[in-house]
């Protein structure tokens, strides 16, 4: 079964194609917005409008190389939310246009669930604890019987937003996370920063305010990058470990764009080793926003609907959902 997924929740427009029966990712292409001033919503919308066709053409050419066309796609799925409204609409429009042109059913899927399910598929884990760290989202999530439950989260800004905001403050380009990680490697000078853990939640806003003051005190940027990572990541490992202890989960995986950070991965491995928990990772192109995860989630939704005898409702509802997005 071939499923095509379209991702457009924020700064990325991506298309992925998966042979879901074989759990094989055949194609995954993305175009990502970047800029010195972060995600200006008007510029972001213009970026998606100007770039979606290049990704779509690459998907068409890939299918042609396999002697197939969009007519051979069994299902089209697209990120329905959460996300930035204008970006989501563009993805929905592309999905509906393909559906109408080639007669392929479509379904809107939850962006967060797509991150979680692709993590399960690629690691082979059956019931892991997730740390989901992206621009807006910072959450500890796991299955509770049949549905996902949030065990802890940020009370203000997401980790990705914190990194991008600090990067912008010190003159680094967007996205800021990779630049901060690189600069942090140049320092071992830890500068104390607010460490705010509230039960199962964290507060990251105070970190940014304090870092702003530290910049005014002429602290070295690499020292602040190092201290930011050490403090924020330690906070997240604390609440993750607490959630694992409470749920007794034996598997752990990090999903979302910030999962690419090697220091965060190292902390996660150390924590899991202490608790005798399996830790695994997967290629970062699938941990960040991408079309393949949306394709897989579409398949998961279809399989779930078929299992409960509700497949007749899944596809018609998808059309209604697209209209509501527009």
N, C-alpha and C positions, 0 to 999 in steps of 0.2 A: 504493500500500500504506500503510494507516494503522497506525502503531505508537504505543501509549501507554506511557510510561515513568514509573516511580515511584521517587523518590529519598528515602531516609530513613537515610543513613549516620550523621548526626550531628545538628546543630542545625536542619536544614532538612527539611521535608516538602514535596516538590514533585511535581507531575504535569505531564507534557508530552505533546503529541500532534504527530507529524510525518507529513507526506506524504513518505515516504522516496524514492519514485521521482522526485519533483520536488525533493527536498532542501529542502522548505519547512516551516518550523516554524509550525504552525497555532495552537497553544495552549501556554502555559507559565506556570503559576501556582505560587507557593511561599508557605509560611508558615514564618517563622524565629523560633526561640527567642532570647530576649534576657534579660539579667539582670545585676545588679550583681556577682554572685558567680561568673560564668562558667557552665559547663555542669555543674550539679549533675545527676547521672545520674538520680535519682528524679524531679526536677522535669522533666527533659528527656523522660523516658518519659511522664509525665502530660501534657506539652505535646502530644506527637504523638497520644496517644489522644484528646485534647480537640479537636484541630485538623484531623486528616486529613479528617474528613467535610466541612468547609467547602470545602476544596480540591477534593475529589471532586465535590461538588455543582456547583462552578463548571465543572468539566470536563464534567459531564452537561449543564449548561445550554448550554455552548458547542456541544456536539454537537447538541443539540436545535435550536439556532439555524441549524444547517446541515442540518436534516432528517435527522439521524442519531442513533443511540444507541450504547451500548457494544457492541451486537451487530455493528456495522459495523467495529469494530476488528479488524485482522487478527492482531495480536500484542501481548501485554503483556509488558514487560520491567521488571525491578526490580533495584535495587542489592543484590547478594548479599554484598558486602564489598570491601575491608576497611572496618570501621566499628565503631560502638558496638553491642553485641549487642542490647540492648533496642530501640534505634531500628530496626535492621535487621529485627527480627522483626515490627514493626508494618507496615513496608512490604511484607514478604513475605505477611503475613496479608491485607492489602488486595488485593494482586495475586492471591492464590489465590481470595479471595472473588469477585472480578470474573470470574476465569476459570471458576469453577464455575457462577456465575449466568448467564453469557452464552455459555459454550462457546467461549471464546477461548484459544488456546494461550499459555503463558507461558515465559519463560526468565530465569534469573538471570544478571546480567552483572557484570563487574569494574568497580568505581567509578572506579579510576584510568584504565583504558583508555577509559572513557566520556569523561573529561575530555580525553584526548588526541585521540580520534576526532572529537569535536565541534569541536575546534580545527582539525583538518584540513579538515573539511567546510565550515566557515564561512569560512576563509581561502582555501580552494582550494589550499593547499600539498600537495605530493605526498609529500615526505620531509623534514619539518622536524626540527630539534633543539627539544626542549621543556624549558622550565623549569616544573616543577610545584610551585607554592607554595600550600599550604593550611595548615590548623591543625596537623595532625600531619605531613604530608608536605612535604619539601623535597628535590627530586630533579631531576637532569639526565637526561633520557630521550630515546632515539631508536631508530628501527628499525635492527636489525642483520640484514640479509637479510630473514628472514620474521618475526622476533619482536622485541619491544621489549627494550631493554637499558638498565640503569641505569649511567650513566657517572660519576655523582658524587651525593653526598647528604649530609645532615646526620648527624653521628655521635651526636647527642643529641636535642634538641628541634626541632620544626618551626618555621619562621619565623612562621606564624600563632600558634602557641602562645606564642612569645617575645613577640610584640606584645601578645597578650591578657594575658599574665602581667604585663608591665610596666604596661599600662594599669590593671590591677587594683591594682597596687602604688601607683600615684599617684592612685587614686580615679576612674578613668574607667570608664564602663559597657562591658559586653560587647555586641558585638564591639569590640575596642580599636583595630584597625588604622585605620579611618577617622578616629577621634579623634586618634590619633597623627599621622597625615598632616596633618590640619588644624593642629595645634599646631606641627608642624615648619616650616610655612610662615612662622611668626612669628619664626624665628631663623635666624641665619647664624653663630652662635657654636659652633664645633666643639669638642667635648670628647673627647680621645683615649679610645678604648675598645679592648678586646682584639680583635685582628684575627687570627683563627685559621683558616688554610687549611692542610689536610694533604693535599697532592697534589691529588686530585680531590674531596676531601671538605671539609666545613666543620664547625666546632663552634660552636654558638650559645649553649650553656649558660653559658659564661663571661661572655658579654655581660650576661645577666640578673644574675648575681652582682655584677658590677662596677657595673651601673646601680643596684642596691640600695644599694651603698656610696655612690655619688654622691648618691643621694637623702638619705642621712644627713648629707652634707656641705652640704646646702641649695642644691644646684645648681637652677637654674630648670628647670621641667618642659619648657618649650618647647625649651630648649637640649639636653636629654637626648633628646627626641623627634627632633630634627634629627640629632643625633649617632648615635643608634641606626639611623635609616634609612640615613644615609650609609655607616656601617660595614658593616652587614649586607648591604645591597644591593651594595656594592662587592665583598664576598667572593663573592657569588653570581655576579656578572658575571665575576669572575676565573676561576672554575671552568667557567662556561659557555663563555667564550671559548676556554679550553683544550680543552674537549670538541669545539667546532666546528673548531678547528685540527686536531685529531686525526682527526676523522671526515670533514672537508672538506664538511660540510653547508652548503648555501647558503640555507637558510630557517630562521627562528627564530620561535617563538611562546611566549608565557607563558600558562599555564592555572592554574586554582585561584583561590580567593578573593582572595589577595593581588595577583593580576594587576590588580586595580582601582586599585592605587596608581600615581598619575601620576609620581611621582619614579622609581619602579622602571622604568616604561615609558620615561622620558626617558633613563635610563642604558642601557637595552637598545638604544634607537635609536642612541645614540652609539657603542656597541660594534659594532653591526651595520654602521654606516656605515664604521667603520675597517676592517672585514674584508670589505667588499663583500658582505654577506649581506642577503637580503630579510627585513625585519621587518614583521609585520602583527599587528593585534589585531582583536577582534570584540566585540560588545556584552557588557558585563560580566555581564548577567543570565544569559548562557550560560557564562561563565568560572567563575562561582561554582556551588556545588552546585545542581542543578536537574533537573527531570524530562525536559526535552528531550534532554539529553545521554544519559540512560539509554535513552530511546526509540531514539535513533540507534544506540547501541551494540547494542541488541537486533537491529536490522536488520542491522548489520555481522556479528554473530554468525550470524544466520540465513543471510545471503548466503555467508559463509565455509563453513558446514556444507553448504549446497547445492552449492557448487563442488567440494567434495571427496567428494560423494556420501554425506554423513553426516546428511542432514536428518532421517531417520527416528529418529535417536538424540537429536537436539537437544531436541525438545519433551518426550518422556517423562522425560528426565533432569532437566528443569526441575522437574517435580513432585517427584522424589526430592530435589532440592536444597532445595525449599521445606520439605519435611518435616524435613530435617536442620537447617534454621535454627530450627525451632520446638522 
